């Protein structure tokens, strides 16, 4: 149950339009620090989606098979698209364009980083069992 609770909270954090917090004067300086520059925005997206992949694999106890990697990346794409859609509706009020596609690319890179971290964890655990 706890596995799914943390995953649910992570998803809510991800999909909620964080840009809405920038409208609150007391919180705006914090948000400007966290996502004010493009580089910080990319890092935030990468960390969120790497975390999503790791939490999904943990919650559903997914071994790293090719099929599961494809499913995890598909989940990244779906959640990323939902996040961009909510963000457009809540704050930007315009049709999607290149910035949203770019963000989806950064989300996919974050997903690949998460898969890489899962692979490193798995390969480290296997080396320990074998005795390396």
URVENDA-V249991 format. One record per pair of residues at least 6 apart in sequence whose C-alpha atoms are under 6 Angstrom apart, sorted by the first residue. I is the first residue (numbers start at 1). J is the second residue. If there is no record, write none. Layout:
i->{I/I}
j->{J/J}
//
This chain:
i->{3/4/7/15/17/22/35/45/46/46/49/49/49/50/50/50/50/53/53/54/80}
j->{59/59/55/83/87/28/41/107/107/110/107/110/111/110/111/113/114/111/114/114/104}
//
